[in-house]
Structures are given as C-alpha cells and as structure tokens.
Amino acid sequence: MPEPVGSLTWSKTDIAMEALEQRNAMFFMKTRIIDKSRLVTGKKFQQIDIPEVLDVITNRIGDLGGVTPQKENPSSVSLIINQPREATRDFPDAEDVQLSFDNQRAFVRKAGVAHGQFIEDTILALETGNTNRIDVPTDLTDILILQAKVALDAADVPQMRRFLYVSPGQQGAILLIDKFVNIRFIGFGIRPEATPTQTGFLQTIYGAEPLMGTRVRRRDVGGTVRTINFMFQEEAYAIGVQKDMTTVITREDLAKRIILWNLFGVVRTRDDHVQILQSENA
C-alpha cells in the first residue's frame, strides 16, 4: 500500500544515517576495538575463529641452509554473530502529517541511541571473567592509573591505541589531580582555553586516550557495588557486524511501521590487553 498522499518523504537511507549519527556520536567502544566485519558473511549465527597470536622467534640458519619451522597457533577465540536487535514503532496515518514526521524523526534518533547503548553495554560486559583487576575502596589515583599502564607494558601490549574508560564521577576525581590538569605538566603547547580546567575533559594520560561515559558498569563485587573503569588496548576485544542499522518500512493496517535493526557479535580476545580498575561507586 503506498504512502498517503501529501506525506513527507524520508528514504530508508535517510533513516539509517540519522540513527547512525546518533549512535556514533554518543558511544565509544565499537570504534576502539578490532573490527572483523570484513570476514562476516550472510550466514546465520556465523562463527569466526580468531587465532591466538604466539610469539615468533628467529633461528640460526643451518650451514646447509636448513630452517626450523615454528608451531602453528594452537588455540583461538570464537567470535559468534549472535546479537540480533530491533527497535520498531508504528505511525498512524490519522496523525497530522508534520506531527507524524516529527515523531518519526524523534523515534529514529532515540532508536540510534538505544542500539548504541546495547552495543556499548555488550562490549563492556566482556570484563566479566577477566582476572587482571586492581580493586580500591576509593577514587582512582595517579598511582593506580600508572599501575595499570605498567601492567600493560609488562605484558608487551602495543603502545598505540590505548584507552582509559572511566565513569563521570571518576573523571571528576582525575580532574582533581594536579598532574593531569596543570599546564606545567601537560605541556606548554596546549592553548590555555584547551586545558582540562577550561574544557572539563582530560588530555592523554600515560599514552592512553581518556574516555568518559555513563555506560561504565557498576556491579556488586564481594558485597560492595564497584565502578568498573578500565585501561585497554584495541586488541583486547573484537566485533563483527553483519547488519549495521538496517531500515525496514512496511504498512500495518492504517499505519506506517519503521523497523531499525542490526546483527553483530563481540568477544574478548586478549585478556592481558585489559587492566580493570574497580573503584568507588561514582
């Protein structure tokens, strides 16, 4: 059944782009971990095996040119595309044309946020089971953050693409640490109006890009609610996306139905690339 005469037009592409803009503007994790989407096919609940990368050594070449083959990777982690999610709403034809369009746009924007929240939460939940934890009954301190950085260094974790993801309360605690806000420490090349005390946002800390979000987990740890902040490198997690914000528009009785859905999977790939910083619940 065609759209009612006089209805404002909005293509599937427009809808998907509007939702994606909202999702990508508010959430961090999807773009800061390894993306295996190029390996994803249309197969239902596809499993992608990601081999564990072993250290490679060099051997002396024999006098007669002999070489020593090294063992294949003995294990892998499995990335399963098993998270189908949708957000759907019907818009009655009886609504005023402009009101209906405004309602559709508001729904699409909120749907983009909802999809982003679920992806973020699913990735953040991968911290469960990781034993690399620093637990303190207080706010984060310079020493604790440095301890996490040193632990990554000791595990030969790459220096590039490191991140420090904290809650709003813990970002506030870090902003009270002089070393991370005083221009004497953070560099004279930074414009005064761009310092943390002016912007309210942190500069790079020990090589890690600071991130602050309300999706940082808060959960019971040994009978006490803790905030699960963490420092990580991008190889710690992987994501595969089969359907990224796909739009379906149908007719249901005297209403237009808009469906926004996606299909993805995530997995923790390298435990030693993460240091959990369990802090005061803030």
N, C-alpha and C positions, 0 to 999 in steps of 0.2 A: 504494500500500500504506500503511495507516495506521500511526501511531506505535505501538510496542509498548505494551501495557497497563502502566500504572504509571510510564511515562516522565515526567520533569519536563517541563513545557511551557515553551516560550520562543518568542515570536512573532517574525516577520520584523522587525517594527518594533523590538522589544526588542534584537534582534541588531544592527541597523543603528545604533541610538542608542548602544549600548555601544561599537561600533567608532568612531563619530564622536567620542565623548567622548575616547577615547584619542588619536585623530588630532589633534583641535583643541587638546588640552592641551599637546602637545609641539612643535608646529611653527608657524612664523610667517608665511611668505610668502603663502600663499593668501589670508589676510585683510588683507594690507597692499599689495595691488596692485589695479588696476582689474578689476572683475568684470563680464564681458559675458554671464553665463549667461542673462540675460533674453532675449537675442537668439538663443539656441540652440534649435533645433527638434529633431525626431527624425530629421532627415536624416543619412544615413551620411556620415562624414567631411566634415561641413559646413564651409564656409569663410566667415568673417565678415571683411569688409573694414573696417578701422578707418582713416578718413581722417586724414592729417597735418593738424594744425590750423595754418593760416597766421596771421600777424599781421594784424589788421584795423586800418585807418586810417580817419580821418574826412576828408571832403572838404567844401569850401565849397559850399553850395547856390547854384546859379546865380541870376542876377537874375530869371529867368523860372521858377524852381522846378526847374531841371534838376539831375539827380543823376548820379553816376558809379558804375556797377555795378563791383564788385570781382570778381576772378577766382575761379573755383571752386578747391577744393583739388585740386592736380594729381597727388597721389600718396597711397598708403595702404599700410598693412601688413596682412598676411593672418593672421588667427587661424584655424587649422585644428584641428578637433576630431578628433585622430588618436592619442590615447593611451588605448586600452582596456587595463585591467589587472584581474587577478583574483587572489584567494587562496582556495584550495579545500582541504578536508580531509574525509575520511570517518571516521565514528564507528561502530564495530561494535556491533550490538545485544547481543552477548555481554558487553560491558563492564558492570560494576556501574553501576546507574542513577545514583547520586550521583557516582561517578567519571567517568562519561560526561559528565554535566552540567558538572562542574568542568573537564574537558578542553575541552569546547566553549567555555566562557566564556574560558578561557585562550587558546584559539586566536583567538577573535573579537577579544579585546583586542590580541593580537600582530598580527592582520591589520590592525586600525585603524592601528597604529603603522607597519606596512610600507607601507600605502597613503600615509600621511602623509609618510614618508621619500621615496617615489618622487616625489610632487608637489613636495616641497621641493627635491629634487635636480634635477628637471627645470627648475624656475624658476631655480635658482642657476646652472645650466649655460648660461643665456642670456647670461652675461657674456662668453662666447667671442665674439670679433669686435668687442667694444666697445673703442674706442681711447682713451677717457678714463681713463688709468691713471697712478697715482703709485706708482713702484716704489722700495722702500727695502730695504737689506740688514739692517735692524734691526727692533725692535718699533715699533709705532705710537707717535707722539709728539703732543703738543698741537699743534705747528706743522703736522704732516701732516694731522691731522683738520680743523684750521682751513682749511688749503689746499683740502681737498675741499669744505668749506662755502662758501668764497668762490667756487670754480669753479661751484657750483650757482647762487649768487647772480648771478654774471656772465652766466649763461645765462637769467636771468629765470625760474628754476624756482620754482614756488609754495613759500611758506614752510611751509604746512600739510602734514601727513602726510609728514614726512621721517623717515628711519630710518638708523641706523648699525648694520650687522650685522657682528659680529666673532666670531672663534673664542674658545674658553675661554682659551687662552694669551694672546691679545691683550686680552681683557677684564682678565686679571690684570695685564698691563702698564699698562693705562689706570688701574687702581685704584691704581697706584703714583705716579700724577701728582697732586700735592697739590691742584691747582686743581679737580679733579673729585671730590674726596672730603672736603676740608676744609670744615667748616661755615661758615667765614668767606667762602668763595667761592660755595658752593652755596645759601646763603640761611638766614637765622635762622628762617624759618617752618617749616623741616623739624624734626620731632621728633628728638631725639638718637638714639632707638632705630631711626629710619628712615633714618639716614645710610648711605652706601655702606660705610663701615667696619664698621657693625653688620650690615647685611643681606647684604653681598657683591655687591650689584647696583648698577649705575650709575644716576644721575639723568639727566635730559635733558641732552644735550651740544650746545651751539650750535643749539638748536631741533630736534634730531633725537632720536627715541626710540631708546635703545640696546637692541640685541637681541644675545643670545649663544646660539650653537648649535653642536653638534658636526657639523652637516651643511655648515658653511662649507667651500668647496672647497680642496683642496691639490693642486697640479699643477705639472708641470715648466714653467718659464718660462726659456728660454735656457740650459738645462742645470742649473738650480737649482730645487729644489722651493720654491714660494712658497705662502703662505696668502692666499686671495683674499677679503679683507674689503672691504666697500663701503658708501658712503653713497648713498642713493637717495630719490627721491620716488615716491609711489604710481603716477604716470602713466608710470613707466619700463617697466612690464610689464602685461600683461593676461592674464586667464584666462577660459575659458569651460567650464562643466561641463554635460554632457548627462545623465549618470547619476552621482549622488553617493551612494556607499556603498549600493548596491542588494543586497538579500539574495535568494538563491535556495536553496530547500531541496528536495532530491529524495531518492528511495530508490534505492540501488545495491546489488543483491543483499540481503544482510542487514546493511546499514549505512545510516546517515543521512548524507547529503552536504550540507555547508554551503558555499555559494559567496558570497563578498563581492567585488563588482566595481564599478568606476566607469569613466567615459569622460569625458575632458577634453582641452583643448589650451591651450597657453600661447604667448606671443610677446613679444619685446622691442619696445616701441612708440616710446620716446623715448630715443635714445642720450644726449642731453645732460642727462637727468634722473638719470644714474648717474655716480658717481666711484669707480673701483676703487682700493682701497688694498692693493697687494701688499706683504706684509711677511714677516718672518722666519717660518719654518715652525714655528708654535707655536699 
